[in-house]
């Protein structure tokens, strides 16, 4: 798994019009974020305040991405939202 994936302008444009692709893009980025968070958590000593701040920010972002995915899953245009 790469350390970082850049969404291209083409990806963002497609995500605006393709609901399934948008979900896939967000889910993929959430997976990468969670992997990075676990790596950071394992490497961080409990006495490192900067590392603790990064972990907290990553967790907050992960929660936001999960919330977005949840809302997309409940979207009326989603075939799984029934």
PDB file of N, CA, C and O in Angstrom:
ATOM      1  N   UNK A   1       0.854  -1.178   0.000  1.00  0.00           N
ATOM      2  CA  UNK A   1       0.000   0.000   0.000  1.00  0.00           C
ATOM      3  C   UNK A   1       0.897   1.237   0.000  1.00  0.00           C
ATOM      4  O   UNK A   1       1.783   1.352   0.847  1.00  0.00           O
ATOM      5  N   UNK A   2       0.683   2.164  -0.935  1.00  0.00           N
ATOM      6  CA  UNK A   2       1.515   3.371  -0.967  1.00  0.00           C
ATOM      7  C   UNK A   2       1.274   4.240   0.268  1.00  0.00           C
ATOM      8  O   UNK A   2       0.233   4.151   0.920  1.00  0.00           O
ATOM      9  N   UNK A   3       2.261   5.078   0.570  1.00  0.00           N
ATOM     10  CA  UNK A   3       2.133   5.948   1.733  1.00  0.00           C
ATOM     11  C   UNK A   3       1.096   7.045   1.529  1.00  0.00           C
ATOM     12  O   UNK A   3       0.474   7.505   2.487  1.00  0.00           O
ATOM     13  N   UNK A   4       0.912   7.460   0.286  1.00  0.00           N
ATOM     14  CA  UNK A   4       0.027   8.588   0.030  1.00  0.00           C
ATOM     15  C   UNK A   4      -0.501   8.496  -1.395  1.00  0.00           C
ATOM     16  O   UNK A   4       0.255   8.187  -2.317  1.00  0.00           O
ATOM     17  N   UNK A   5      -1.769   8.756  -1.582  1.00  0.00           N
ATOM     18  CA  UNK A   5      -2.373   8.751  -2.916  1.00  0.00           C
ATOM     19  C   UNK A   5      -2.971  10.121  -3.171  1.00  0.00           C
ATOM     20  O   UNK A   5      -3.725  10.650  -2.353  1.00  0.00           O
ATOM     21  N   UNK A   6      -2.632  10.674  -4.289  1.00  0.00           N
ATOM     22  CA  UNK A   6      -3.164  11.971  -4.673  1.00  0.00           C
ATOM     23  C   UNK A   6      -4.347  11.748  -5.595  1.00  0.00           C
ATOM     24  O   UNK A   6      -4.234  11.059  -6.609  1.00  0.00           O
ATOM     25  N   UNK A   7      -5.486  12.333  -5.239  1.00  0.00           N
ATOM     26  CA  UNK A   7      -6.646  12.296  -6.120  1.00  0.00           C
ATOM     27  C   UNK A   7      -6.419  13.324  -7.217  1.00  0.00           C
ATOM     28  O   UNK A   7      -6.146  14.492  -6.943  1.00  0.00           O
ATOM     29  N   UNK A   8      -6.532  12.882  -8.444  1.00  0.00           N
ATOM     30  CA  UNK A   8      -6.325  13.783  -9.574  1.00  0.00           C
ATOM     31  C   UNK A   8      -7.570  14.634  -9.792  1.00  0.00           C
ATOM     32  O   UNK A   8      -8.636  14.348  -9.247  1.00  0.00           O
ATOM     33  N   UNK A   9      -7.422  15.672 -10.587  1.00  0.00           N
ATOM     34  CA  UNK A   9      -8.580  16.494 -10.951  1.00  0.00           C
ATOM     35  C   UNK A   9      -9.626  15.639 -11.663  1.00  0.00           C
ATOM     36  O   UNK A   9     -10.828  15.841 -11.491  1.00  0.00           O
ATOM     37  N   UNK A  10      -9.160  14.694 -12.456  1.00  0.00           N
ATOM     38  CA  UNK A  10     -10.069  13.793 -13.161  1.00  0.00           C
ATOM     39  C   UNK A  10     -10.848  12.928 -12.166  1.00  0.00           C
ATOM     40  O   UNK A  10     -12.046  12.706 -12.340  1.00  0.00           O
ATOM     41  N   UNK A  11     -10.166  12.438 -11.121  1.00  0.00           N
ATOM     42  CA  UNK A  11     -10.841  11.655 -10.086  1.00  0.00           C
ATOM     43  C   UNK A  11     -11.917  12.483  -9.388  1.00  0.00           C
ATOM     44  O   UNK A  11     -13.037  12.018  -9.173  1.00  0.00           O
ATOM     45  N   UNK A  12     -11.557  13.715  -9.041  1.00  0.00           N
ATOM     46  CA  UNK A  12     -12.516  14.582  -8.341  1.00  0.00           C
ATOM     47  C   UNK A  12     -13.712  14.913  -9.218  1.00  0.00           C
ATOM     48  O   UNK A  12     -14.844  14.953  -8.735  1.00  0.00           O
ATOM     49  N   UNK A  13     -13.473  15.148 -10.495  1.00  0.00           N
ATOM     50  CA  UNK A  13     -14.574  15.440 -11.426  1.00  0.00           C
ATOM     51  C   UNK A  13     -15.499  14.230 -11.541  1.00  0.00           C
ATOM     52  O   UNK A  13     -16.722  14.363 -11.517  1.00  0.00           O
ATOM     53  N   UNK A  14     -14.901  13.060 -11.665  1.00  0.00           N
ATOM     54  CA  UNK A  14     -15.710  11.839 -11.763  1.00  0.00           C
ATOM     55  C   UNK A  14     -16.491  11.600 -10.475  1.00  0.00           C
ATOM     56  O   UNK A  14     -17.645  11.173 -10.519  1.00  0.00           O
ATOM     57  N   UNK A  15     -15.876  11.869  -9.339  1.00  0.00           N
ATOM     58  CA  UNK A  15     -16.546  11.671  -8.057  1.00  0.00           C
ATOM     59  C   UNK A  15     -17.766  12.568  -7.906  1.00  0.00           C
ATOM     60  O   UNK A  15     -18.722  12.210  -7.219  1.00  0.00           O
ATOM     61  N   UNK A  16     -17.736  13.726  -8.542  1.00  0.00           N
ATOM     62  CA  UNK A  16     -18.889  14.633  -8.469  1.00  0.00           C
ATOM     63  C   UNK A  16     -20.114  14.062  -9.172  1.00  0.00           C
ATOM     64  O   UNK A  16     -21.246  14.345  -8.782  1.00  0.00           O
ATOM     65  N   UNK A  17     -19.889  13.262 -10.202  1.00  0.00           N
ATOM     66  CA  UNK A  17     -21.021  12.776 -10.993  1.00  0.00           C
ATOM     67  C   UNK A  17     -21.285  11.278 -10.834  1.00  0.00           C
ATOM     68  O   UNK A  17     -22.350  10.802 -11.228  1.00  0.00           O
ATOM     69  N   UNK A  18     -20.355  10.540 -10.276  1.00  0.00           N
ATOM     70  CA  UNK A  18     -20.486   9.090 -10.155  1.00  0.00           C
ATOM     71  C   UNK A  18     -20.523   8.705  -8.668  1.00  0.00           C
ATOM     72  O   UNK A  18     -19.493   8.655  -7.996  1.00  0.00           O
ATOM     73  N   UNK A  19     -21.721   8.439  -8.184  1.00  0.00           N
ATOM     74  CA  UNK A  19     -21.941   8.157  -6.769  1.00  0.00           C
ATOM     75  C   UNK A  19     -21.106   6.975  -6.284  1.00  0.00           C
ATOM     76  O   UNK A  19     -20.481   7.052  -5.227  1.00  0.00           O
ATOM     77  N   UNK A  20     -21.093   5.894  -7.042  1.00  0.00           N
ATOM     78  CA  UNK A  20     -20.348   4.695  -6.633  1.00  0.00           C
ATOM     79  C   UNK A  20     -18.851   4.977  -6.580  1.00  0.00           C
ATOM     80  O   UNK A  20     -18.165   4.525  -5.662  1.00  0.00           O
ATOM     81  N   UNK A  21     -18.344   5.717  -7.552  1.00  0.00           N
ATOM     82  CA  UNK A  21     -16.921   6.059  -7.556  1.00  0.00           C
ATOM     83  C   UNK A  21     -16.579   6.946  -6.363  1.00  0.00           C
ATOM     84  O   UNK A  21     -15.525   6.783  -5.750  1.00  0.00           O
ATOM     85  N   UNK A  22     -17.469   7.887  -6.030  1.00  0.00           N
ATOM     86  CA  UNK A  22     -17.258   8.767  -4.882  1.00  0.00           C
ATOM     87  C   UNK A  22     -17.126   7.935  -3.604  1.00  0.00           C
ATOM     88  O   UNK A  22     -16.226   8.162  -2.795  1.00  0.00           O
ATOM     89  N   UNK A  23     -18.035   6.969  -3.434  1.00  0.00           N
ATOM     90  CA  UNK A  23     -17.963   6.098  -2.264  1.00  0.00           C
ATOM     91  C   UNK A  23     -16.649   5.321  -2.245  1.00  0.00           C
ATOM     92  O   UNK A  23     -16.002   5.208  -1.204  1.00  0.00           O
ATOM     93  N   UNK A  24     -16.264   4.790  -3.395  1.00  0.00           N
ATOM     94  CA  UNK A  24     -15.035   4.010  -3.493  1.00  0.00           C
ATOM     95  C   UNK A  24     -13.820   4.871  -3.158  1.00  0.00           C
ATOM     96  O   UNK A  24     -12.924   4.432  -2.438  1.00  0.00           O
ATOM     97  N   UNK A  25     -13.793   6.085  -3.677  1.00  0.00           N
ATOM     98  CA  UNK A  25     -12.669   6.991  -3.439  1.00  0.00           C
ATOM     99  C   UNK A  25     -12.560   7.346  -1.950  1.00  0.00           C
ATOM    100  O   UNK A  25     -11.465   7.351  -1.386  1.00  0.00           O
ATOM    101  N   UNK A  26     -13.685   7.637  -1.330  1.00  0.00           N
ATOM    102  CA  UNK A  26     -13.677   7.979   0.095  1.00  0.00           C
ATOM    103  C   UNK A  26     -13.299   6.764   0.933  1.00  0.00           C
ATOM    104  O   UNK A  26     -12.511   6.881   1.871  1.00  0.00           O
ATOM    105  N   UNK A  27     -13.855   5.599   0.604  1.00  0.00           N
ATOM    106  CA  UNK A  27     -13.541   4.388   1.356  1.00  0.00           C
ATOM    107  C   UNK A  27     -12.059   4.038   1.229  1.00  0.00           C
ATOM    108  O   UNK A  27     -11.428   3.637   2.207  1.00  0.00           O
ATOM    109  N   UNK A  28     -11.513   4.186   0.043  1.00  0.00           N
ATOM    110  CA  UNK A  28     -10.096   3.889  -0.169  1.00  0.00           C
ATOM    111  C   UNK A  28      -9.224   4.836   0.654  1.00  0.00           C
ATOM    112  O   UNK A  28      -8.247   4.411   1.270  1.00  0.00           O
ATOM    113  N   UNK A  29      -9.580   6.108   0.662  1.00  0.00           N
ATOM    114  CA  UNK A  29      -8.802   7.067   1.428  1.00  0.00           C
ATOM    115  C   UNK A  29      -8.955   6.848   2.927  1.00  0.00           C
ATOM    116  O   UNK A  29      -8.010   7.073   3.683  1.00  0.00           O
ATOM    117  N   UNK A  30     -10.123   6.417   3.362  1.00  0.00           N
ATOM    118  CA  UNK A  30     -10.306   6.081   4.771  1.00  0.00           C
ATOM    119  C   UNK A  30      -9.425   4.890   5.150  1.00  0.00           C
ATOM    120  O   UNK A  30      -8.814   4.881   6.218  1.00  0.00           O
ATOM    121  N   UNK A  31      -9.364   3.896   4.280  1.00  0.00           N
ATOM    122  CA  UNK A  31      -8.491   2.747   4.539  1.00  0.00           C
ATOM    123  C   UNK A  31      -7.029   3.176   4.675  1.00  0.00           C
ATOM    124  O   UNK A  31      -6.329   2.725   5.581  1.00  0.00           O
ATOM    125  N   UNK A  32      -6.575   4.043   3.779  1.00  0.00           N
ATOM    126  CA  UNK A  32      -5.197   4.534   3.847  1.00  0.00           C
ATOM    127  C   UNK A  32      -4.961   5.329   5.130  1.00  0.00           C
ATOM    128  O   UNK A  32      -3.917   5.200   5.769  1.00  0.00           O
ATOM    129  N   UNK A  33      -5.937   6.148   5.496  1.00  0.00           N
ATOM    130  CA  UNK A  33      -5.808   6.936   6.715  1.00  0.00           C
ATOM    131  C   UNK A  33      -5.732   6.030   7.943  1.00  0.00           C
ATOM    132  O   UNK A  33      -4.910   6.252   8.832  1.00  0.00           O
ATOM    133  N   UNK A  34      -6.580   5.019   7.989  1.00  0.00           N
ATOM    134  CA  UNK A  34      -6.558   4.103   9.139  1.00  0.00           C
ATOM    135  C   UNK A  34      -5.243   3.330   9.206  1.00  0.00           C
ATOM    136  O   UNK A  34      -4.715   3.103  10.295  1.00  0.00           O
ATOM    137  N   UNK A  35      -4.715   2.929   8.062  1.00  0.00           N
ATOM    138  CA  UNK A  35      -3.423   2.239   8.043  1.00  0.00           C
ATOM    139  C   UNK A  35      -2.319   3.169   8.548  1.00  0.00           C
ATOM    140  O   UNK A  35      -1.463   2.760   9.332  1.00  0.00           O
ATOM    141  N   UNK A  36      -2.347   4.413   8.095  1.00  0.00           N
ATOM    142  CA  UNK A  36      -1.345   5.382   8.549  1.00  0.00           C
ATOM    143  C   UNK A  36      -1.509   5.675  10.037  1.00  0.00           C
ATOM    144  O   UNK A  36      -0.524   5.839  10.756  1.00  0.00           O
ATOM    145  N   UNK A  37      -2.744   5.739  10.488  1.00  0.00           N
ATOM    146  CA  UNK A  37      -3.011   5.977  11.904  1.00  0.00           C
ATOM    147  C   UNK A  37      -2.460   4.836  12.760  1.00  0.00           C
ATOM    148  O   UNK A  37      -1.849   5.080  13.800  1.00  0.00           O
ATOM    149  N   UNK A  38      -2.671   3.615  12.332  1.00  0.00           N
ATOM    150  CA  UNK A  38      -2.135   2.470  13.075  1.00  0.00           C
ATOM    151  C   UNK A  38      -0.611   2.486  13.092  1.00  0.00           C
ATOM    152  O   UNK A  38       0.009   2.187  14.112  1.00  0.00           O
ATOM    153  N   UNK A  39      -0.018   2.833  11.966  1.00  0.00           N
ATOM    154  CA  UNK A  39       1.446   2.921  11.896  1.00  0.00           C
ATOM    155  C   UNK A  39       1.956   4.007  12.843  1.00  0.00           C
ATOM    156  O   UNK A  39       2.936   3.806  13.559  1.00  0.00           O
ATOM    157  N   UNK A  40       1.289   5.146  12.840  1.00  0.00           N
ATOM    158  CA  UNK A  40       1.673   6.249  13.716  1.00  0.00           C
ATOM    159  C   UNK A  40       1.480   5.873  15.182  1.00  0.00           C
ATOM    160  O   UNK A  40       2.317   6.197  16.024  1.00  0.00           O
ATOM    161  N   UNK A  41       0.394   5.201  15.480  1.00  0.00           N
ATOM    162  CA  UNK A  41       0.106   4.786  16.854  1.00  0.00           C
ATOM    163  C   UNK A  41       1.164   3.820  17.371  1.00  0.00           C
ATOM    164  O   UNK A  41       1.607   3.929  18.514  1.00  0.00           O
ATOM    165  N   UNK A  42       1.568   2.871  16.524  1.00  0.00           N
ATOM    166  CA  UNK A  42       2.603   1.912  16.925  1.00  0.00           C
ATOM    167  C   UNK A  42       3.954   2.587  17.135  1.00  0.00           C
ATOM    168  O   UNK A  42       4.718   2.194  18.016  1.00  0.00           O
ATOM    169  N   UNK A  43       4.246   3.600  16.329  1.00  0.00           N
ATOM    170  CA  UNK A  43       5.546   4.271  16.399  1.00  0.00           C
ATOM    171  C   UNK A  43       5.606   5.341  17.482  1.00  0.00           C
ATOM    172  O   UNK A  43       6.692   5.728  17.915  1.00  0.00           O
ATOM    173  N   UNK A  44       4.458   5.816  17.916  1.00  0.00           N
ATOM    174  CA  UNK A  44       4.410   6.934  18.851  1.00  0.00           C
ATOM    175  C   UNK A  44       4.600   6.467  20.290  1.00  0.00           C
ATOM    176  O   UNK A  44       3.964   5.516  20.746  1.00  0.00           O
ATOM    177  N   UNK A  45       5.483   7.155  20.984  1.00  0.00           N
ATOM    178  CA  UNK A  45       5.592   6.890  22.414  1.00  0.00           C
ATOM    179  C   UNK A  45       4.551   7.741  23.129  1.00  0.00           C
ATOM    180  O   UNK A  45       4.189   8.819  22.657  1.00  0.00           O
ATOM    181  N   UNK A  46       4.086   7.266  24.232  1.00  0.00           N
ATOM    182  CA  UNK A  46       3.026   7.978  24.949  1.00  0.00           C
ATOM    183  C   UNK A  46       3.481   9.341  25.464  1.00  0.00           C
ATOM    184  O   UNK A  46       2.649  10.162  25.850  1.00  0.00           O
ATOM    185  N   UNK A  47       4.792   9.591  25.475  1.00  0.00           N
ATOM    186  CA  UNK A  47       5.285  10.877  25.975  1.00  0.00           C
ATOM    187  C   UNK A  47       5.504  11.906  24.865  1.00  0.00           C
ATOM    188  O   UNK A  47       6.037  12.985  25.126  1.00  0.00           O
ATOM    189  N   UNK A  48       5.104  11.591  23.643  1.00  0.00           N
ATOM    190  CA  UNK A  48       5.316  12.497  22.512  1.00  0.00           C
ATOM    191  C   UNK A  48       4.052  13.318  22.253  1.00  0.00           C
ATOM    192  O   UNK A  48       3.118  12.817  21.628  1.00  0.00           O
ATOM    193  N   UNK A  49       4.002  14.582  22.726  1.00  0.00           N
ATOM    194  CA  UNK A  49       2.789  15.384  22.558  1.00  0.00           C
ATOM    195  C   UNK A  49       2.478  15.685  21.094  1.00  0.00           C
ATOM    196  O   UNK A  49       1.304  15.751  20.728  1.00  0.00           O
ATOM    197  N   UNK A  50       3.489  15.870  20.245  1.00  0.00           N
ATOM    198  CA  UNK A  50       3.232  16.152  18.830  1.00  0.00           C
ATOM    199  C   UNK A  50       2.596  14.939  18.155  1.00  0.00           C
ATOM    200  O   UNK A  50       1.686  15.074  17.337  1.00  0.00           O
ATOM    201  N   UNK A  51       3.088  13.754  18.511  1.00  0.00           N
ATOM    202  CA  UNK A  51       2.504  12.534  17.965  1.00  0.00           C
ATOM    203  C   UNK A  51       1.073  12.339  18.425  1.00  0.00           C
ATOM    204  O   UNK A  51       0.224  11.889  17.655  1.00  0.00           O
ATOM    205  N   UNK A  52       0.804  12.672  19.671  1.00  0.00           N
ATOM    206  CA  UNK A  52      -0.557  12.555  20.202  1.00  0.00           C
ATOM    207  C   UNK A  52      -1.512  13.493  19.470  1.00  0.00           C
ATOM    208  O   UNK A  52      -2.661  13.135  19.211  1.00  0.00           O
ATOM    209  N   UNK A  53      -1.042  14.677  19.141  1.00  0.00           N
ATOM    210  CA  UNK A  53      -1.869  15.639  18.392  1.00  0.00           C
ATOM    211  C   UNK A  53      -2.159  15.091  16.994  1.00  0.00           C
ATOM    212  O   UNK A  53      -3.288  15.177  16.512  1.00  0.00           O
ATOM    213  N   UNK A  54      -1.137  14.529  16.349  1.00  0.00           N
ATOM    214  CA  UNK A  54      -1.340  13.959  15.012  1.00  0.00           C
ATOM    215  C   UNK A  54      -2.337  12.808  15.055  1.00  0.00           C
ATOM    216  O   UNK A  54      -3.192  12.691  14.178  1.00  0.00           O
ATOM    217  N   UNK A  55      -2.230  11.974  16.056  1.00  0.00           N
ATOM    218  CA  UNK A  55      -3.155  10.852  16.180  1.00  0.00           C
ATOM    219  C   UNK A  55      -4.575  11.364  16.389  1.00  0.00           C
ATOM    220  O   UNK A  55      -5.513  10.866  15.766  1.00  0.00           O
ATOM    221  N   UNK A  56      -4.738  12.352  17.258  1.00  0.00           N
ATOM    222  CA  UNK A  56      -6.063  12.908  17.505  1.00  0.00           C
ATOM    223  C   UNK A  56      -6.660  13.505  16.231  1.00  0.00           C
ATOM    224  O   UNK A  56      -7.838  13.297  15.943  1.00  0.00           O
ATOM    225  N   UNK A  57      -5.859  14.241  15.470  1.00  0.00           N
ATOM    226  CA  UNK A  57      -6.334  14.840  14.220  1.00  0.00           C
ATOM    227  C   UNK A  57      -6.702  13.763  13.195  1.00  0.00           C
ATOM    228  O   UNK A  57      -7.692  13.895  12.475  1.00  0.00           O
ATOM    229  N   UNK A  58      -5.902  12.706  13.136  1.00  0.00           N
ATOM    230  CA  UNK A  58      -6.189  11.612  12.208  1.00  0.00           C
ATOM    231  C   UNK A  58      -7.483  10.907  12.580  1.00  0.00           C
ATOM    232  O   UNK A  58      -8.271  10.541  11.707  1.00  0.00           O
ATOM    233  N   UNK A  59      -7.700  10.717  13.865  1.00  0.00           N
ATOM    234  CA  UNK A  59      -8.935  10.080  14.318  1.00  0.00           C
ATOM    235  C   UNK A  59     -10.138  10.955  13.983  1.00  0.00           C
ATOM    236  O   UNK A  59     -11.169  10.448  13.541  1.00  0.00           O
ATOM    237  N   UNK A  60     -10.016  12.252  14.187  1.00  0.00           N
ATOM    238  CA  UNK A  60     -11.114  13.166  13.862  1.00  0.00           C
ATOM    239  C   UNK A  60     -11.432  13.120  12.364  1.00  0.00           C
ATOM    240  O   UNK A  60     -12.598  13.113  11.971  1.00  0.00           O
ATOM    241  N   UNK A  61     -10.391  13.088  11.537  1.00  0.00           N
ATOM    242  CA  UNK A  61     -10.599  13.000  10.092  1.00  0.00           C
ATOM    243  C   UNK A  61     -11.227  11.664   9.710  1.00  0.00           C
ATOM    244  O   UNK A  61     -12.106  11.614   8.850  1.00  0.00           O
ATOM    245  N   UNK A  62     -10.783  10.589  10.340  1.00  0.00           N
ATOM    246  CA  UNK A  62     -11.353   9.273  10.055  1.00  0.00           C
ATOM    247  C   UNK A  62     -12.841   9.239  10.403  1.00  0.00           C
ATOM    248  O   UNK A  62     -13.640   8.657   9.670  1.00  0.00           O
ATOM    249  N   UNK A  63     -13.206   9.854  11.505  1.00  0.00           N
ATOM    250  CA  UNK A  63     -14.622   9.908  11.895  1.00  0.00           C
ATOM    251  C   UNK A  63     -15.425  10.699  10.861  1.00  0.00           C
ATOM    252  O   UNK A  63     -16.534  10.302  10.502  1.00  0.00           O
ATOM    253  N   UNK A  64     -14.880  11.804  10.387  1.00  0.00           N
ATOM    254  CA  UNK A  64     -15.568  12.595   9.363  1.00  0.00           C
ATOM    255  C   UNK A  64     -15.745  11.795   8.077  1.00  0.00           C
ATOM    256  O   UNK A  64     -16.820  11.813   7.479  1.00  0.00           O
ATOM    257  N   UNK A  65     -14.694  11.092   7.648  1.00  0.00           N
ATOM    258  CA  UNK A  65     -14.800  10.281   6.430  1.00  0.00           C
ATOM    259  C   UNK A  65     -15.813   9.152   6.614  1.00  0.00           C
ATOM    260  O   UNK A  65     -16.588   8.867   5.702  1.00  0.00           O
ATOM    261  N   UNK A  66     -15.815   8.516   7.768  1.00  0.00           N
ATOM    262  CA  UNK A  66     -16.785   7.455   8.036  1.00  0.00           C
ATOM    263  C   UNK A  66     -18.207   8.008   8.027  1.00  0.00           C
ATOM    264  O   UNK A  66     -19.125   7.347   7.540  1.00  0.00           O
ATOM    265  N   UNK A  67     -18.396   9.204   8.555  1.00  0.00           N
ATOM    266  CA  UNK A  67     -19.709   9.834   8.546  1.00  0.00           C
ATOM    267  C   UNK A  67     -20.157  10.128   7.113  1.00  0.00           C
ATOM    268  O   UNK A  67     -21.318   9.914   6.762  1.00  0.00           O
ATOM    269  N   UNK A  68     -19.235  10.615   6.296  1.00  0.00           N
ATOM    270  CA  UNK A  68     -19.556  10.881   4.885  1.00  0.00           C
ATOM    271  C   UNK A  68     -19.955   9.580   4.191  1.00  0.00           C
ATOM    272  O   UNK A  68     -20.939   9.549   3.451  1.00  0.00           O
ATOM    273  N   UNK A  69     -19.199   8.509   4.424  1.00  0.00           N
ATOM    274  CA  UNK A  69     -19.533   7.218   3.823  1.00  0.00           C
ATOM    275  C   UNK A  69     -20.904   6.739   4.271  1.00  0.00           C
ATOM    276  O   UNK A  69     -21.677   6.214   3.470  1.00  0.00           O
ATOM    277  N   UNK A  70     -21.200   6.918   5.541  1.00  0.00           N
ATOM    278  CA  UNK A  70     -22.507   6.512   6.062  1.00  0.00           C
ATOM    279  C   UNK A  70     -23.628   7.289   5.376  1.00  0.00           C
ATOM    280  O   UNK A  70     -24.650   6.714   5.002  1.00  0.00           O
ATOM    281  N   UNK A  71     -23.435   8.588   5.213  1.00  0.00           N
ATOM    282  CA  UNK A  71     -24.447   9.408   4.544  1.00  0.00           C
ATOM    283  C   UNK A  71     -24.595   9.015   3.083  1.00  0.00           C
ATOM    284  O   UNK A  71     -25.709   8.993   2.559  1.00  0.00           O
ATOM    285  N   UNK A  72     -23.487   8.705   2.420  1.00  0.00           N
ATOM    286  CA  UNK A  72     -23.554   8.276   1.031  1.00  0.00           C
ATOM    287  C   UNK A  72     -24.267   6.940   0.897  1.00  0.00           C
ATOM    288  O   UNK A  72     -24.999   6.719  -0.067  1.00  0.00           O
ATOM    289  N   UNK A  73     -24.059   6.053   1.856  1.00  0.00           N
ATOM    290  CA  UNK A  73     -24.717   4.748   1.819  1.00  0.00           C
ATOM    291  C   UNK A  73     -26.224   4.894   1.981  1.00  0.00           C
ATOM    292  O   UNK A  73     -26.987   4.081   1.459  1.00  0.00           O
ATOM    293  N   UNK A  74     -26.659   5.926   2.700  1.00  0.00           N
ATOM    294  CA  UNK A  74     -28.089   6.164   2.907  1.00  0.00           C
ATOM    295  C   UNK A  74     -28.707   7.034   1.820  1.00  0.00           C
ATOM    296  O   UNK A  74     -29.909   7.302   1.842  1.00  0.00           O
ATOM    297  N   UNK A  75     -27.893   7.471   0.877  1.00  0.00           N
ATOM    298  CA  UNK A  75     -28.352   8.354  -0.204  1.00  0.00           C
ATOM    299  C   UNK A  75     -29.394   7.626  -1.062  1.00  0.00           C
ATOM    300  O   UNK A  75     -29.185   6.467  -1.420  1.00  0.00           O
ATOM    301  N   UNK A  76     -30.507   8.281  -1.399  1.00  0.00           N
ATOM    302  CA  UNK A  76     -31.562   7.640  -2.171  1.00  0.00           C
ATOM    303  C   UNK A  76     -31.090   7.082  -3.531  1.00  0.00           C
ATOM    304  O   UNK A  76     -31.677   6.128  -4.042  1.00  0.00           O
ATOM    305  N   UNK A  77     -30.046   7.667  -4.108  1.00  0.00           N
ATOM    306  CA  UNK A  77     -29.550   7.178  -5.390  1.00  0.00           C
ATOM    307  C   UNK A  77     -28.693   5.928  -5.280  1.00  0.00           C
ATOM    308  O   UNK A  77     -28.313   5.337  -6.290  1.00  0.00           O
ATOM    309  N   UNK A  78     -28.394   5.530  -4.062  1.00  0.00           N
ATOM    310  CA  UNK A  78     -27.558   4.362  -3.852  1.00  0.00           C
ATOM    311  C   UNK A  78     -28.414   3.115  -3.911  1.00  0.00           C
ATOM    312  O   UNK A  78     -29.390   3.012  -3.169  1.00  0.00           O
ATOM    313  N   UNK A  79     -28.079   2.158  -4.775  1.00  0.00           N
ATOM    314  CA  UNK A  79     -28.895   0.949  -4.868  1.00  0.00           C
ATOM    315  C   UNK A  79     -28.906   0.125  -3.588  1.00  0.00           C
ATOM    316  O   UNK A  79     -29.805  -0.694  -3.396  1.00  0.00           O
ATOM    317  N   UNK A  80     -27.921   0.325  -2.704  1.00  0.00           N
ATOM    318  CA  UNK A  80     -27.879  -0.424  -1.436  1.00  0.00           C
ATOM    319  C   UNK A  80     -28.699   0.257  -0.356  1.00  0.00           C
ATOM    320  O   UNK A  80     -28.891  -0.325   0.711  1.00  0.00           O
ATOM    321  N   UNK A  81     -29.188   1.459  -0.588  1.00  0.00           N
ATOM    322  CA  UNK A  81     -29.924   2.209   0.436  1.00  0.00           C
ATOM    323  C   UNK A  81     -31.413   1.913   0.339  1.00  0.00           C
ATOM    324  O   UNK A  81     -32.192   2.758  -0.102  1.00  0.00           O
ATOM    325  N   UNK A  82     -31.796   0.748   0.737  1.00  0.00           N
ATOM    326  CA  UNK A  82     -33.218   0.418   0.682  1.00  0.00           C
ATOM    327  C   UNK A  82     -33.683  -0.148   2.003  1.00  0.00           C
ATOM    328  O   UNK A  82     -34.857  -0.487   2.151  1.00  0.00           O
TER     329      UNK A  82
END
